[in-house]
Amino acid sequence: MTQTPTASIRILADNPNHHLWNNNGTFWCHYTLHLPDYTKRRVRQSLGTPCIQRARKLRDQLLLRAAKGGAL
């Protein structure tokens, strides 16, 4: 039986920019995947935008895919 990774995702109402990181004007998303073999993998992906509103939308889409096991 194959298990899928589990994304460690926190949704904080008081911090709408959680999981976002601004690296020299471009936003990145970062989160942790917990793997079936009890290891973890940190995932960092460029969102390719300097716009915080666009970055939030892209982050939400990315984390939704990760929560469903689609990002690895």
C-alpha positions in Angstrom: 0.0 0.0 0.0 1.5 3.3 -1.1 0.9 6.3 1.2 1.0 9.9 0.0 2.9 12.7 1.7 1.1 14.9 4.1 1.6 18.6 3.8 2.2 20.6 7.0 0.0 23.7 6.3 -1.1 26.2 8.9 -3.8 28.6 8.2 -3.5 31.7 10.4 -6.3 34.3 10.2 -4.1 36.9 11.8 -1.3 36.4 9.3 -2.6 36.3 5.7 1.0 36.0 4.4 1.9 32.8 6.2 4.0 30.5 4.0 5.1 33.5 1.9 8.6 34.8 1.6 9.7 37.9 -0.3 13.1 37.2 -1.9 14.4 40.4 -3.5 11.0 41.4 -4.8 9.7 38.0 -5.8 7.4 36.0 -3.6 8.1 32.4 -2.8 5.9 29.8 -1.0 7.4 27.4 1.5 5.9 24.5 3.5 6.9 21.0 4.8 5.8 17.6 3.5 5.8 14.7 5.9 6.7 11.6 4.0 5.4 8.0 4.6 8.9 6.9 5.8 8.7 9.4 8.7 11.1 11.9 7.1 10.2 15.3 5.9 10.9 17.5 2.9 10.9 21.2 2.9 9.4 22.6 -0.3 10.2 26.1 -1.6 8.7 27.3 -4.8 8.9 30.6 -6.6 5.5 32.2 -7.2 7.1 34.4 -9.8 5.3 37.6 -8.8 6.1 40.8 -6.9 2.4 41.3 -6.1 1.3 40.2 -2.6 -2.3 39.7 -3.7 -1.3 37.5 -6.6 1.2 35.6 -4.4 -1.6 34.8 -1.9 -3.8 33.4 -4.6 -1.0 31.3 -6.1 0.0 30.1 -2.6 -3.6 29.1 -1.9 -3.7 27.1 -5.2 -0.3 25.5 -4.5 -1.2 24.5 -0.9 -4.5 23.1 -2.0 -2.7 20.8 -4.5 -0.2 19.9 -1.8 -3.0 19.1 0.7 -4.5 16.7 -1.8 -1.1 15.0 -2.3 -0.4 16.5 -5.7 2.9 18.3 -4.9 6.2 16.5 -4.6 
